[in-house]
């Protein structure tokens, strides 16, 4: 085998290695699995996960943040909203607990838009000192709980982060148990962070389900709309988010190929 072919083969082998992070939850909001039944059932894209259920939500095929999902190239067909406009009801989606959700580190991301002020976008918490909650869209707040090293939990609150509106934006929260750093991003830009003690995993309550869109009631055309909710079991880098553009992902590969090409030419 020529040096060039050997170098390219090695590079492609390394590039093809799967990422270490595992997707432990991914609700794309593309279709209702039970369209003839009252309410909504959305598939979880991971084999061990549970579907998202709601008695009030619907798939809005006219509203989605992107024509395709960046970094995956998959077609984005719709988003989820609540059926009762102007009422107190919301999306109120629930996905039953499964063991993989109880991860020490986490990246949670989704697209959303709303003008509401009291809705909860995401929650996995009993309401005590456990779990993660993202709420208060007008002043966006993220509350999470980590081990205090003595059998209990420490609550961290990142507040007054962002005022949501009618514009689709990508939201992400990542927590790295190794470094103790929790960070919130809006469209890939850091809007809040906390650097806690190293080696402190997230603390979860027993068998707590995923809850999405509590009180997001679709009271106006743009209210209460969520899409592409994904949970990963590690703190992903921003370039690994679903919102990361394709060129950013391909640039390192192109640079690596160029270096290997030059090395192979020198070898000959």
C-alpha positions in Angstrom: 0.0 0.0 0.0 1.3 3.4 -0.9 2.1 5.9 2.0 -0.7 8.2 0.8 -3.3 5.4 0.8 -2.0 4.1 4.2 -2.3 7.6 5.7 -5.7 8.2 4.3 -6.9 4.8 5.5 -5.7 5.5 9.0 -7.3 8.9 9.1 -10.6 7.6 7.9 -10.5 4.9 10.4 -9.9 7.4 13.2 -12.6 9.8 11.9 -15.1 7.0 11.7 -14.7 6.1 15.4 -18.0 6.8 17.3 -18.2 9.7 19.7 -17.9 8.7 23.4 -21.1 10.5 24.3 -24.3 8.5 24.3 -27.6 10.0 23.3 -29.9 8.9 26.1 -33.1 10.7 25.0 -34.1 12.2 21.7 -37.7 13.3 20.9 -37.8 14.8 17.4 -41.5 15.8 17.4 -41.9 14.6 13.8 -45.2 12.6 14.0 -47.9 11.4 16.3 -47.6 7.6 16.6 -51.3 7.3 17.5 -53.0 10.0 15.2 -56.4 8.4 15.6 -56.3 8.5 19.4 -56.9 11.5 21.6 -53.7 13.2 22.6 -50.1 12.6 21.4 -47.4 9.9 21.4 -44.0 10.8 20.1 -41.2 8.3 19.6 -38.0 8.3 21.5 -35.2 7.9 18.9 -33.1 5.8 21.3 -33.9 2.1 21.5 -34.1 1.9 25.3 -36.0 5.1 25.8 -39.7 5.8 26.4 -42.1 7.8 24.2 -43.4 11.3 25.0 -47.1 11.3 25.9 -49.5 14.2 26.1 -53.3 14.4 26.2 -53.3 18.0 24.9 -50.4 18.5 22.5 -50.3 18.1 18.7 -47.6 18.0 15.9 -47.5 21.4 14.1 -46.2 20.6 10.6 -46.2 24.3 9.7 -43.7 25.3 12.4 -40.2 24.1 12.7 -36.9 25.9 13.4 -35.0 24.6 10.5 -35.6 22.8 7.2 -33.1 20.2 8.3 -31.5 19.4 11.6 -27.9 20.7 11.4 -25.1 18.2 12.1 -27.4 15.3 11.1 -28.9 16.4 7.8 -32.2 14.8 8.8 -35.3 16.5 7.6 -37.2 18.4 10.3 -40.9 18.0 9.7 -42.5 19.8 12.6 -42.6 20.7 16.2 -44.9 20.2 19.2 -47.5 22.6 20.5 -50.6 22.5 22.7 -54.0 22.2 21.1 -56.0 24.5 23.4 -55.3 28.1 22.5 -55.8 30.7 25.2 -56.4 28.2 28.0 -54.4 27.2 31.0 -53.4 23.8 29.5 -50.0 23.3 27.9 -48.0 20.7 26.0 -47.6 18.9 29.3 -45.6 16.1 27.8 -44.3 13.2 29.9 -41.7 10.5 29.1 -41.5 7.7 31.7 -38.3 7.2 33.5 -35.6 4.7 32.4 -32.3 4.0 34.0 -30.0 5.7 31.4 -31.5 9.1 32.3 -29.8 9.1 35.6 -26.5 10.4 34.2 -23.7 12.0 36.3 -23.0 14.5 33.5 -25.5 15.8 31.0 -26.1 17.8 27.8 -29.7 18.9 27.3 -30.7 20.8 24.2 -33.8 21.8 22.3 -35.3 24.4 20.0 -38.1 26.6 21.4 -40.0 29.8 21.1 -42.6 31.4 23.4 -43.8 34.7 24.8 -45.0 33.1 28.1 -43.5 33.9 31.5 -44.5 31.0 33.8 -44.0 27.9 31.6 -41.5 25.1 32.3 -39.7 24.0 29.2 -38.0 21.0 30.7 -38.1 19.3 34.1 -36.7 16.1 35.7 -37.1 16.8 39.4 -39.3 15.9 42.3 -39.3 19.5 43.4 -36.8 18.8 46.1 -33.1 18.8 46.0 -32.7 16.7 42.9 -32.7 16.9 39.1 -32.7 19.7 36.5 -35.4 22.3 35.7 -35.5 24.9 32.9 -38.3 27.5 33.3 -39.3 31.2 33.5 -39.0 31.9 29.8 -39.1 35.7 30.2 -36.0 35.6 32.4 -34.9 32.0 31.5 -33.7 30.0 34.6 -31.9 26.8 34.9 -31.9 25.0 38.3 -29.8 21.8 38.8 -28.6 19.8 41.8 -25.2 18.1 42.3 -23.7 15.9 45.0 -22.4 17.8 48.0 -19.9 15.0 48.8 -21.7 14.1 52.0 -24.7 12.2 50.9 -26.8 15.3 50.1 -27.2 17.7 47.2 -26.3 21.3 46.4 -28.7 23.4 44.4 -27.3 25.7 41.7 -29.5 28.4 40.1 -28.6 30.2 37.0 -31.2 33.0 36.4 -32.0 36.1 34.4 -30.3 34.4 31.4 -32.5 35.3 28.4 -35.9 36.6 27.4 -37.6 34.2 25.0 -39.8 35.5 22.2 -41.3 34.5 18.8 -37.9 33.6 17.3 -36.8 30.0 17.1 -33.6 29.6 19.1 -31.4 26.6 20.2 -31.1 26.2 24.0 -28.5 24.0 25.6 -27.5 23.2 29.2 -24.4 21.1 29.9 -23.0 19.9 33.2 -19.6 18.2 33.5 -19.3 16.1 36.6 -15.5 15.9 36.3 -15.0 19.7 36.4 -18.2 20.8 38.2 -18.9 23.3 35.5 -22.5 23.9 34.4 -23.1 26.1 31.4 -26.2 27.5 29.5 -26.1 28.4 25.8 -28.5 30.2 23.6 -27.7 29.7 19.9 -24.2 28.5 20.9 -23.4 31.6 23.0 -22.8 31.2 26.7 -25.4 33.1 28.7 -24.7 31.7 32.2 -22.3 29.4 34.0 -21.2 28.1 37.4 -17.9 26.5 38.3 -18.5 24.1 41.3 -16.3 21.5 43.0 -14.7 18.9 40.7 -16.0 15.3 40.7 -19.6 16.1 41.8 -22.3 14.1 39.8 -25.8 15.3 39.2 -28.3 14.1 41.8 -31.6 12.6 40.6 -34.7 11.6 42.4 -36.0 8.0 42.2 -37.6 7.1 38.8 -38.4 10.8 37.9 -39.9 11.2 34.4 -39.0 13.7 31.8 -41.6 16.6 31.6 -41.7 18.9 28.6 -43.7 22.1 28.0 -45.6 22.4 31.3 -48.1 25.3 30.9 -46.8 26.1 27.4 -50.4 26.7 26.3 -50.0 28.0 22.7 -52.0 31.1 23.5 -50.6 32.9 20.5 -49.3 31.7 17.2 -45.8 31.4 18.4 -46.4 30.4 22.1 -45.6 27.0 23.6 -43.6 25.4 20.7 -40.8 22.9 21.3 -38.7 20.8 18.9 -35.7 18.4 18.8 -35.3 17.7 22.5 -32.0 15.7 22.9 -30.2 14.5 26.1 -26.6 13.2 26.0 -24.8 11.5 28.9 -21.7 13.7 28.7 -21.0 17.5 28.6 -20.8 18.0 24.8 -18.7 20.7 23.2 -20.8 23.4 21.4 -19.6 22.1 18.1 -21.3 18.8 18.9 -24.7 20.5 19.5 -27.5 19.8 17.1 -27.3 23.5 16.2 -23.7 23.3 15.1 -23.3 24.1 11.3 -22.0 21.4 9.0 -18.9 23.4 7.9 -17.7 23.6 11.6 -17.9 19.8 11.8 -16.2 19.2 8.5 -13.4 21.6 8.9 -11.2 19.5 11.2 -11.6 16.5 8.8 -10.5 18.7 5.9 -7.5 20.0 7.8 -6.5 16.5 8.8 -6.7 15.2 5.2 -4.6 18.1 4.1 -1.9 17.3 6.7 -1.9 13.6 5.8 -1.7 14.4 2.1 1.4 16.6 2.7 3.0 13.9 4.9 2.4 11.2 2.3 3.9 13.4 -0.4 7.0 14.0 1.6 7.3 10.2 2.3 7.4 9.5 -1.5 
